[in-house]
């Protein structure tokens, strides 16, 4: 007997953890990927299992080219993967004055190549399913202090739309583009509130709104190729 399950990359902390917990509440067993956050991953696993479902931890470095196939090899055979959440990401400052391409390669490997590889592995592993890619509201902009991050997120947005077109009807592919939800490392909510003065709704969001967006996409089987901007109108 197969048990429905979902994969969440970067699921130990922050947005990934929040999504994993909502999926657990929707009765999915969780394949929780993490790289270096082992202690946090174990705590999240415990919280998930308190909700009455199972959680299988997978530790891997998504920078590796074969990370996608390797991750799928570790999934319990009796689990039927129905949902793939490509959440893992790195976010570093960079611009045209940075020498070389090392930082671009790092962002490309995690922010784009791993979702690309996992998508290909998913469609080989399952007959049908739903993929949700975590983007960024700034994919609609062309000014940034995070050049390599933004380039790779823009690429993931286009891949989301191409995948939705090519993989239907068996697979749905959608994206979520968060705005001012969580402060970056080293910042706090005051930083976000200051930023919020420049957007239409003049406020910040929270993790519940990202969770609700995931649930909305999962429960609406007529949706594919959609990008949900959870951002108070910032993309406008």
Rosetta silent file (secondary structure, phi, psi, omega in degrees, C-alpha in Angstrom):
SEQUENCE: XXXXXXXXXXXXXXXXXXXXXXXXXXXXXXXXXXXXXXXXXXXXXXXXXXXXXXXXXXXXXXXXXXXXXXXXXXXXXXXXXXXXXXXXXXXXXXXXXXXXXXXXXXXXXXXXXXXXXXXXXXXXXXXXXXXXXXXXXXXXXXXXXXXXXXXXXXXXXXXXXXXXXXXXXXXXXXXXXXXXXXXXXXXXXXXXXXXXXXXXXXXXXXXXXXXXXXXXXXXXXXXXXXXXXXXXXXXX
SCORE:     score description
SCORE:     0.000 S_00000001
   1 L     0.000  127.737  179.735    0.000    0.000    0.000 S_00000001
   2 L   -83.300  145.504  177.364    1.422    3.357   -1.028 S_00000001
   3 E  -116.040  128.345 -177.228    1.432    6.300    1.366 S_00000001
   4 E   -66.589  141.886 -175.469    1.209    9.807   -0.070 S_00000001
   5 E  -146.651  162.140  177.860    4.267   11.919    0.595 S_00000001
   6 E  -133.494  145.059  174.150    5.855   15.263   -0.181 S_00000001
   7 E  -101.367  134.421  173.573    9.472   16.343   -0.564 S_00000001
   8 E  -127.258  114.587  176.630   10.572   19.671    0.904 S_00000001
   9 L   -84.896  146.594 -175.256   14.121   20.806    0.183 S_00000001
  10 L    59.852   41.679 -169.603   15.733   23.064    2.746 S_00000001
  11 L   -92.921    4.541 -175.078   12.959   21.983    5.084 S_00000001
  12 L   -79.329  -29.437 -172.288   14.657   22.240    8.465 S_00000001
  13 L  -139.599  168.951  169.231   14.182   25.957    9.063 S_00000001
  14 H    53.714 -134.083 -174.810   12.360   29.117    7.998 S_00000001
  15 H   -62.878  -40.689 -179.685    9.942   28.874    5.038 S_00000001
  16 H   -60.078  -43.288  177.862   10.790   25.250    4.280 S_00000001
  17 H   -61.894  -44.146 -178.565    9.970   24.164    7.823 S_00000001
  18 H   -61.023  -43.752  178.792    6.685   26.066    7.756 S_00000001
  19 H   -65.307  -42.231 -179.642    5.638   24.428    4.485 S_00000001
  20 H   -60.085  -41.346  179.898    6.625   20.971    5.720 S_00000001
  21 H   -67.130  -38.072  177.502    4.466   21.379    8.833 S_00000001
  22 H   -65.779  -42.044  178.510    1.451   22.499    6.781 S_00000001
  23 H   -63.344  -36.534  176.075    1.856   19.514    4.443 S_00000001
  24 H   -62.761  -39.279  177.961    2.042   17.227    7.476 S_00000001
  25 H   -67.940  -21.479  175.221   -1.233   18.708    8.684 S_00000001
  26 L   -88.925   11.188  172.800   -2.640   17.848    5.250 S_00000001
  27 L    76.939   27.913  172.152   -1.713   14.206    5.982 S_00000001
  28 L   -94.260  134.859  161.815    1.413   13.932    3.825 S_00000001
  29 E   -66.893  148.792 -171.844    4.401   11.950    4.981 S_00000001
  30 E  -118.278  125.719  165.416    7.400   14.257    4.629 S_00000001
  31 E   -93.288  108.084 -172.705   10.768   13.715    2.982 S_00000001
  32 E  -103.098  109.979  178.198   12.688   16.506    4.687 S_00000001
  33 E   -88.894  143.230  170.972   15.916   17.531    2.977 S_00000001
  34 E  -148.638  163.542  177.317   18.631   19.479    4.764 S_00000001
  35 L  -108.999  -69.162 -175.681   22.307   20.178    4.213 S_00000001
  36 L  -114.876   -5.910 -174.609   24.031   21.412    7.374 S_00000001
  37 L   -91.555   60.574 -174.155   21.136   22.111    9.775 S_00000001
  38 H   -64.535  -45.899 -178.539   21.072   18.655   11.368 S_00000001
  39 H   -61.077  -44.723  178.564   19.957   19.739   14.837 S_00000001
  40 H   -65.301  -37.578  179.465   17.123   21.852   13.410 S_00000001
  41 H   -63.640  -41.439  178.856   16.149   19.035   11.030 S_00000001
  42 H   -64.303  -39.536  177.952   15.839   16.563   13.900 S_00000001
  43 H   -65.870  -42.266  179.079   13.638   19.010   15.829 S_00000001
  44 H   -65.224  -40.470  176.416   11.443   19.614   12.778 S_00000001
  45 H   -56.966  -45.787  179.646   11.161   15.858   12.217 S_00000001
  46 H   -61.606  -42.919  179.141    9.963   15.408   15.793 S_00000001
  47 H   -63.771  -41.980  178.814    7.366   18.160   15.398 S_00000001
  48 H   -61.052  -46.241 -175.943    6.130   16.656   12.124 S_00000001
  49 H   -69.959  -22.330  173.598    5.730   13.183   13.624 S_00000001
  50 L   -68.040  -16.896  178.694    3.747   14.630   16.529 S_00000001
  51 L   -86.976    0.789  172.914    1.168   15.539   13.882 S_00000001
  52 L    95.602   11.342  176.045    0.573   11.854   13.153 S_00000001
  53 L  -122.132  177.225 -179.114    2.572   11.344    9.938 S_00000001
  54 L  -100.272  153.805  177.427    6.063   10.063    9.174 S_00000001
  55 E  -135.189  127.450  178.850    9.154   12.091    8.383 S_00000001
  56 E  -114.339  118.733 -179.301   12.237   10.802    6.584 S_00000001
  57 E   -84.652  138.092  174.890   15.359   12.969    6.766 S_00000001
  58 E  -129.391  117.258  176.930   17.703   13.215    3.793 S_00000001
  59 E   -99.365  121.417  177.023   21.028   14.990    4.196 S_00000001
  60 L  -158.725  155.385  177.931   22.671   15.996    0.937 S_00000001
  61 L   -95.332  110.123 -175.936   24.536   18.876   -0.638 S_00000001
  62 L   -70.539   -4.423  173.643   22.406   20.190   -3.490 S_00000001
  63 L   -69.190  -22.397 -178.283   25.503   21.737   -5.063 S_00000001
  64 L   -71.905  136.071 -176.791   26.370   18.268   -6.361 S_00000001
  65 L   -58.699  -31.202 -177.225   25.196   17.680   -9.966 S_00000001
  66 L   -99.463   21.808 -177.086   23.610   14.308   -9.109 S_00000001
  67 H   -62.413  -35.593 -179.460   21.862   15.523   -5.954 S_00000001
  68 H   -62.777  -59.282  177.828   18.405   15.026   -7.499 S_00000001
  69 H   -57.984  -38.120 -178.984   18.723   11.333   -8.414 S_00000001
  70 H   -63.850  -39.474  179.579   20.611   10.666   -5.162 S_00000001
  71 H   -63.705  -43.360 -177.498   17.809   12.160   -3.073 S_00000001
  72 H   -67.569  -25.173  178.274   15.143   10.043   -4.751 S_00000001
  73 H   -69.063  -20.044 -176.718   17.146    6.885   -4.103 S_00000001
  74 L   -94.408   -1.215 -178.244   16.746    7.455   -0.358 S_00000001
  75 L   -76.938  134.811  176.239   12.957    7.724   -0.348 S_00000001
  76 L   -54.055  134.782 -173.669   11.127    4.784    1.279 S_00000001
  77 L   -61.515  -28.492 -176.591    9.826    2.501   -1.472 S_00000001
  78 L   -84.910    1.734  179.204    6.310    2.402   -0.041 S_00000001
  79 E   -95.364  131.756  177.288    5.953    6.190   -0.232 S_00000001
  80 E  -100.883  108.392 -178.096    4.213    7.696   -3.250 S_00000001
  81 E   -74.784  119.465  179.681    5.632   11.162   -3.862 S_00000001
  82 E  -108.114  -25.970 -175.013    2.798   13.491   -4.881 S_00000001
  83 E  -134.073  134.610  173.556    4.320   16.906   -4.158 S_00000001
  84 E  -119.777  120.267  177.094    7.800   18.344   -4.667 S_00000001
  85 E  -107.252  108.546  176.775    8.600   21.665   -2.978 S_00000001
  86 E   -88.630   92.381 -174.685   11.806   23.201   -4.356 S_00000001
  87 L  -109.835  -30.790 -174.538   12.562   25.564   -1.492 S_00000001
  88 L   -55.534  138.083 -174.773   16.310   25.286   -0.805 S_00000001
  89 L  -161.758  154.285  167.347   18.143   28.459   -1.757 S_00000001
  90 L  -119.044  154.317 -172.030   21.158   30.627   -1.018 S_00000001
  91 L  -142.848  101.925 -178.034   21.037   34.422   -0.875 S_00000001
  92 L  -132.101  148.119  177.680   24.262   36.421   -1.041 S_00000001
  93 L   -71.198  141.727  176.006   25.096   39.933   -2.125 S_00000001
  94 E  -165.256  156.323  176.692   26.914   40.277   -5.465 S_00000001
  95 L  -150.994 -171.549 -176.037   27.209   42.718   -8.343 S_00000001
  96 L   -68.306  -14.080 -177.319   29.040   43.327  -11.615 S_00000001
  97 L   -89.997   -7.805  176.564   32.216   44.301   -9.767 S_00000001
  98 L   -70.419  130.186 -179.668   32.746   40.889   -8.161 S_00000001
  99 L   -73.274  149.756  174.083   35.645   39.110   -9.914 S_00000001
 100 L    70.594 -167.641 -176.328   35.154   35.725  -11.535 S_00000001
 101 L  -126.505   13.286 -175.485   32.081   33.497  -11.559 S_00000001
 102 H   -59.173  -45.427 -178.204   32.418   31.571   -8.299 S_00000001
 103 H   -68.128  -36.510  174.814   29.426   33.208   -6.640 S_00000001
 104 H   -61.713  -44.533 -179.631   27.313   32.731   -9.763 S_00000001
 105 H   -60.150  -40.043  179.742   28.231   29.036   -9.833 S_00000001
 106 H   -63.913  -47.458  179.933   27.182   28.649   -6.184 S_00000001
 107 H   -66.255  -41.530 -179.634   23.798   30.296   -6.712 S_00000001
 108 H   -60.582  -44.299 -175.834   23.218   28.462   -9.984 S_00000001
 109 H   -61.486  -43.511 -175.011   23.919   25.056   -8.429 S_00000001
 110 H   -90.660  -45.189 -172.630   21.453   25.425   -5.550 S_00000001
 111 H   -77.943  -25.388  179.593   18.848   27.915   -6.760 S_00000001
 112 H  -123.311  -52.663 -172.426   18.382   26.483  -10.240 S_00000001
 113 H   -63.067  -35.372  179.532   20.256   23.284  -11.052 S_00000001
 114 H   -68.559  -44.427  173.157   18.929   21.391   -8.029 S_00000001
 115 H   -60.926  -36.830  176.960   15.230   22.175   -8.797 S_00000001
 116 H   -60.346  -49.288 -179.143   15.966   21.301  -12.434 S_00000001
 117 H   -66.217  -42.125 -179.646   17.510   17.964  -11.432 S_00000001
 118 H   -66.937  -35.851  176.635   14.814   17.177   -8.861 S_00000001
 119 H   -61.892  -46.494  178.962   12.058   17.931  -11.367 S_00000001
 120 H   -62.409  -40.285  178.937   13.566   15.472  -13.857 S_00000001
 121 H   -66.785  -38.707 -179.532   13.963   12.861  -11.126 S_00000001
 122 H   -61.518  -46.368 -176.007   10.381   13.389   -9.956 S_00000001
 123 H   -72.079  -20.388  172.891    8.820   12.793  -13.364 S_00000001
 124 H   -80.160  -30.499 -174.451   10.861    9.601  -13.740 S_00000001
 125 H   -83.391  -35.012 -173.778    9.895    8.427  -10.269 S_00000001
 126 L  -121.066  155.509  178.830    6.162    9.230  -10.296 S_00000001
 127 L   -83.537  -25.472  178.783    3.368    8.976  -12.848 S_00000001
 128 L  -158.394  163.697  179.836    1.815   12.260  -11.788 S_00000001
 129 E   169.901 -169.087 -174.625    2.269   14.989   -9.242 S_00000001
 130 E  -137.978  130.046  179.320    2.622   18.661   -8.372 S_00000001
 131 E  -115.591  131.823  175.463    5.776   20.777   -8.235 S_00000001
 132 E  -123.930  120.174  179.543    5.950   24.111   -6.401 S_00000001
 133 E  -101.452  131.578  177.091    9.043   26.263   -6.851 S_00000001
 134 E   -87.721  118.202 -177.207    9.878   28.982   -4.316 S_00000001
 135 L  -106.046 -139.210  178.690   10.904   32.112   -6.183 S_00000001
 136 L  -159.054  140.176 -179.429   11.231   35.728   -5.025 S_00000001
 137 H   -56.962  -25.107 -176.538    9.067   38.762   -5.672 S_00000001
 138 H   -76.384    1.748  173.905   12.115   40.494   -7.175 S_00000001
 139 H   -63.972  -14.837  177.982   12.020   38.230  -10.252 S_00000001
 140 H   -91.445    0.101 -177.419    9.891   41.041  -11.708 S_00000001
 141 L  -110.696  166.779  178.747   12.638   43.619  -11.155 S_00000001
 142 L  -131.367   15.790  174.469   15.906   44.436  -12.893 S_00000001
 143 L  -123.625  129.367 -174.398   17.693   46.414  -10.190 S_00000001
 144 L  -160.902  154.054  168.724   19.382   44.496   -7.403 S_00000001
 145 L   -98.722    7.830 -177.272   22.243   44.216   -4.948 S_00000001
 146 E  -130.611   65.526 -171.543   22.032   40.440   -5.349 S_00000001
 147 H   -55.197  -53.901 -174.071   22.922   39.927   -9.012 S_00000001
 148 H   -70.205  -36.860  174.555   23.671   36.201   -9.010 S_00000001
 149 H   -60.209  -49.435 -176.215   20.778   35.358   -6.706 S_00000001
 150 H   -64.910  -41.279  178.759   18.314   37.288   -8.869 S_00000001
 151 H   -57.454  -45.049 -176.744   19.599   35.784  -12.128 S_00000001
 152 H   -72.358  -31.727  176.831   19.102   32.247  -10.846 S_00000001
 153 H   -72.180  -35.264  174.340   15.636   32.987   -9.450 S_00000001
 154 H   -63.317  -40.314  178.135   14.598   34.517  -12.783 S_00000001
 155 H   -63.261  -41.269  178.672   15.830   31.355  -14.475 S_00000001
 156 H   -65.720  -34.966  176.283   13.800   29.229  -12.059 S_00000001
 157 H   -61.292  -48.050 -179.906   10.704   31.305  -12.821 S_00000001
 158 H   -64.368  -37.633  177.134   11.051   30.633  -16.556 S_00000001
 159 H   -63.708  -36.323  176.853   11.726   26.959  -15.867 S_00000001
 160 H   -59.062  -46.282 -178.028    8.516   26.856  -13.821 S_00000001
 161 H   -70.230  -41.177  177.370    6.502   28.135  -16.786 S_00000001
 162 H   -62.814  -43.999 -179.518    8.240   25.883  -19.314 S_00000001
 163 H   -63.039  -41.391  179.451    7.732   22.851  -17.071 S_00000001
 164 H   -60.382  -40.357 -179.434    4.047   23.641  -16.588 S_00000001
 165 H   -69.138  -41.329 -171.082    3.574   23.787  -20.350 S_00000001
 166 H   -88.561  -25.525 -172.302    5.537   20.648  -21.156 S_00000001
 167 H   -97.699   -7.701  175.221    4.699   18.312  -18.263 S_00000001
 168 L   -69.390  156.182    3.953    0.893   18.573  -18.293 S_00000001
 169 L   -89.091   -4.400 -173.182   -1.483   16.886  -17.907 S_00000001
 170 L   -75.236  -30.156 -178.666    0.290   14.479  -15.560 S_00000001
 171 E  -125.443  134.974  171.519    2.239   17.090  -13.624 S_00000001
 172 E   -99.823  144.285  179.971    1.242   20.549  -12.451 S_00000001
 173 E  -135.936  123.692 -179.519    3.982   23.130  -11.858 S_00000001
 174 E  -136.349  168.159  179.490    3.480   26.408  -10.016 S_00000001
 175 E  -130.940  152.805  172.442    5.557   29.018   -8.231 S_00000001
 176 E  -123.422  127.108 -178.577    5.319   31.100   -5.078 S_00000001
 177 E  -114.506   93.746  179.970    7.163   34.430   -4.976 S_00000001
 178 E   -72.064  151.648  173.212    7.394   35.684   -1.385 S_00000001
 179 L  -108.613 -121.237 -176.285    8.035   39.308   -0.550 S_00000001
 180 L   -82.847   82.383 -177.076    8.598   40.751    2.915 S_00000001
 181 L  -109.096  -54.981  179.106    7.967   37.603    4.944 S_00000001
 182 L  -126.317  140.442  176.825   11.160   36.875    6.888 S_00000001
 183 L   -70.997  147.827  173.544   14.134   39.179    7.451 S_00000001
 184 L   -65.512  165.201 -179.671   17.471   38.061    5.982 S_00000001
 185 L   -56.830  136.108 -179.872   20.159   36.850    8.368 S_00000001
 186 L    89.033   -5.080  179.259   21.421   39.655   10.555 S_00000001
 187 L  -116.473  168.256  177.635   18.227   41.716   10.152 S_00000001
 188 L  -130.965 -174.072 -177.024   14.995   41.922   12.140 S_00000001
 189 H   -64.790  -26.347  176.207   11.353   42.857   11.561 S_00000001
 190 H   -61.636  -35.464  175.926   12.161   46.562   11.885 S_00000001
 191 H   -62.114  -44.655  179.653   14.205   46.173    8.711 S_00000001
 192 H   -66.403  -41.887 -178.445   11.180   44.643    6.942 S_00000001
 193 H   -63.344  -35.506  176.141    8.786   47.287    8.253 S_00000001
 194 H   -65.218  -42.601  177.272   11.013   50.027    6.892 S_00000001
 195 H   -63.246  -34.541 -175.730   11.022   48.291    3.500 S_00000001
 196 H   -65.993  -19.436  178.883    7.239   47.931    3.673 S_00000001
 197 L   -63.060  -17.106 -175.342    6.781   51.697    3.553 S_00000001
 198 L   -98.817   -1.965 -176.546    7.574   51.478   -0.169 S_00000001
 199 L  -110.959  160.841 -172.977    4.975   48.837   -1.189 S_00000001
 200 L   -55.084  -44.227 -176.420    1.214   49.252   -1.802 S_00000001
 201 L   -86.019   -6.314  173.629   -0.073   47.533    1.346 S_00000001
 202 L    50.942   38.113  177.697    2.612   49.114    3.566 S_00000001
 203 L  -151.166  174.940  179.153    2.908   46.043    5.775 S_00000001
 204 L  -111.683  161.856  179.143    4.750   42.747    5.989 S_00000001
 205 L   -98.511 -171.971  176.922    3.532   39.180    5.613 S_00000001
 206 L  -145.181  174.289 -174.446    4.090   36.047    7.664 S_00000001
 207 H   -63.880  -29.832  179.982    4.745   32.347    7.196 S_00000001
 208 H   -59.461  -35.440 -179.336    1.061   31.440    7.475 S_00000001
 209 H   -68.333  -33.455  174.771    0.420   33.233    4.181 S_00000001
 210 H   -69.012  -44.429  177.162    3.062   31.101    2.427 S_00000001
 211 H   -57.928  -44.546 -179.256    1.537   27.959    3.937 S_00000001
 212 H   -62.303  -36.882  179.134   -1.917   29.050    2.762 S_00000001
 213 H   -65.193  -42.022  177.298   -0.587   29.596   -0.757 S_00000001
 214 H   -60.709  -47.274 -179.697    0.848   26.076   -0.848 S_00000001
 215 H   -63.196  -40.846  178.622   -2.433   24.586    0.346 S_00000001
 216 H   -58.772  -45.906 -179.538   -4.394   26.679   -2.166 S_00000001
 217 H   -65.189  -41.761 -178.723   -2.271   25.401   -5.060 S_00000001
 218 H   -64.652  -38.945 -173.522   -2.483   21.792   -3.927 S_00000001
 219 L   -87.516    2.184  178.017   -6.260   21.893   -3.513 S_00000001
 220 L  -119.009   87.728 -172.679   -6.934   23.526   -6.909 S_00000001
 221 L   -70.020   -3.402  178.667   -6.172   20.887   -9.562 S_00000001
 222 L   -95.798   10.152 -178.687   -7.076   23.254  -12.436 S_00000001
 223 L  -108.393  126.565  169.094   -4.068   25.478  -11.713 S_00000001
 224 L  -152.355  153.292 -178.691   -0.708   25.161  -13.434 S_00000001
 225 L    70.890   22.590 -179.044    1.861   27.675  -14.632 S_00000001
 226 L  -100.995  143.020  171.412    0.816   30.167  -11.955 S_00000001
 227 E  -115.406  115.211  178.515    3.118   32.421   -9.939 S_00000001
 228 E   -93.290  117.640  179.763    1.541   33.572   -6.679 S_00000001
 229 E   -92.543  102.201 -179.779    3.074   36.834   -5.474 S_00000001
 230 E   -96.580   81.009 -164.114    2.712   36.836   -1.690 S_00000001
 231 L  -152.681   14.024  178.055    4.147   40.300   -1.301 S_00000001
 232 L    63.777   21.784  179.640    1.647   43.059   -0.493 S_00000001
 233 L    87.148   11.293 -175.788    1.793   44.286   -4.092 S_00000001
 234 L   -59.111  -34.579 -177.266    5.565   44.786   -4.115 S_00000001
 235 L   -68.289  -12.285 -179.722    5.919   43.400   -7.659 S_00000001
 236 L   -79.632    0.000    0.000    3.738   46.271   -8.930 S_00000001
